[in-house]
Amino acid sequence: MLHKRIWLILGSLALCLGAFGASEGGVRAVKPASTILPLKPMKTLLHKKVIIKTVPLFVFLLATFSVAGWTIPAPTAELARSSSISLKDLKAAMVKGEVSLIDCTGSYSYSRRHIPGAIDFEACQGRLAKLLPSDKDALIVCYCSNKNCPMYKNGVEAAARLGYRHIKHFTPGIRGWANAGERMESVSSNR
């Protein structure tokens, strides 16, 4: 919560400084070095005017955002709901039919190879709610290319926004699945 407020404060300050900096001649053409030498001291009066005009606007914007309850969403807020799932546990859930898989590798990669039954996140993002189970406690597993790929976060965040509470990340990704010798599909059946 605190980091959301810090981003809000920094954004408001940047907005204020940008607005008033431009009105005070903010961006100026660069002069040749010969006209700048010798260096002249900066005019503090200009800076005082900008600060005097900027601070009230900054306070107004901050108060408006706080009263309205506007905050900048933290990019990792929904990721707190996901944890890793092992290959063994994923296979067991697949055998029982208790998992929905979201492939976040991209449509091209998905068309070449994906875990059987996975949804192509890139192609089906707009209709994900229709493709996932109605039970919000159902197991949703998102995966990407490999353990270093961050794209799975898009699937996790989308599932969390839809209200799913049991979201996992298959960390090894499609590469780990393939290296384990598991069966893969290459025909896009979820489009």
VENURWO-V165685 format. One record per residue. N is the residue number from 1. PHI is phi in whole degrees, -180 to 180 (none if undefined). BURIAL is # if it has 16 or more other C-alpha atoms within 10 Angstrom, else .. Layout:
# VENURWO-V165685
{{N	PHI	BURIAL} {N	PHI	BURIAL}}
This chain:
# VENURWO-V165685
{{1	none	.} {2	-65	.} {3	-67	.} {4	-65	.} {5	-67	#} {6	-63	.} {7	-62	.} {8	-64	#} {9	-64	#} {10	-63	.} {11	-64	#} {12	-64	#} {13	-63	#} {14	-62	.} {15	-62	#} {16	-64	#} {17	-64	#} {18	-65	.} {19	-67	.} {20	-85	#} {21	-63	#} {22	-69	.} {23	-74	.} {24	-99	.} {25	89	.} {26	-28	.} {27	-97	.} {28	-122	.} {29	-69	.} {30	-78	.} {31	-90	.} {32	-60	.} {33	-57	.} {34	-65	.} {35	-86	.} {36	-86	.} {37	-81	.} {38	-72	.} {39	-65	.} {40	-102	.} {41	-65	.} {42	-69	.} {43	-80	.} {44	-75	.} {45	-61	.} {46	-61	.} {47	-66	.} {48	-65	.} {49	-62	.} {50	-64	#} {51	-65	#} {52	-61	.} {53	-79	.} {54	-79	#} {55	-59	.} {56	-61	.} {57	-65	#} {58	-60	#} {59	-64	.} {60	-61	.} {61	-63	#} {62	-62	#} {63	-65	.} {64	-62	.} {65	-63	#} {66	-68	.} {67	-65	.} {68	-75	.} {69	78	.} {70	-77	.} {71	-138	.} {72	-87	.} {73	-64	.} {74	-74	.} {75	-63	.} {76	-106	.} {77	-60	.} {78	-77	#} {79	-69	#} {80	-64	.} {81	-82	.} {82	-108	#} {83	-142	.} {84	-80	.} {85	-127	#} {86	-81	.} {87	-60	#} {88	-61	.} {89	-68	.} {90	-65	#} {91	-62	.} {92	-63	.} {93	-66	.} {94	-67	.} {95	-63	.} {96	-79	.} {97	72	.} {98	-106	.} {99	-140	#} {100	-115	#} {101	-101	#} {102	-120	#} {103	-88	#} {104	-108	#} {105	-84	#} {106	106	.} {107	-63	#} {108	-64	.} {109	-64	#} {110	-59	#} {111	-67	.} {112	-80	.} {113	-165	#} {114	-155	#} {115	-70	#} {116	-52	.} {117	86	#} {118	-73	#} {119	-95	#} {120	-77	#} {121	-60	#} {122	-62	#} {123	-80	#} {124	-110	#} {125	-54	#} {126	-71	.} {127	-119	.} {128	-59	#} {129	-61	.} {130	-76	.} {131	-86	.} {132	-87	#} {133	-64	.} {134	-75	.} {135	-73	.} {136	-72	#} {137	-96	.} {138	-67	#} {139	-78	#} {140	-117	#} {141	-121	#} {142	-108	#} {143	-145	#} {144	-133	#} {145	-72	#} {146	-157	#} {147	-66	#} {148	-95	.} {149	-83	.} {150	-90	.} {151	-64	#} {152	-59	#} {153	-60	#} {154	-63	#} {155	-67	#} {156	-61	#} {157	-65	#} {158	-65	#} {159	-66	#} {160	-65	#} {161	-63	.} {162	-80	.} {163	100	.} {164	-74	#} {165	-109	#} {166	-122	#} {167	-109	#} {168	-124	#} {169	-119	#} {170	-87	#} {171	-58	#} {172	-63	#} {173	67	#} {174	-65	#} {175	-66	#} {176	-65	#} {177	-63	#} {178	-67	.} {179	-65	.} {180	-81	.} {181	79	.} {182	-80	.} {183	-70	.} {184	-129	#} {185	-109	.} {186	-127	.} {187	-101	.} {188	-75	#} {189	-108	.} {190	-110	.} {191	-86	.}}
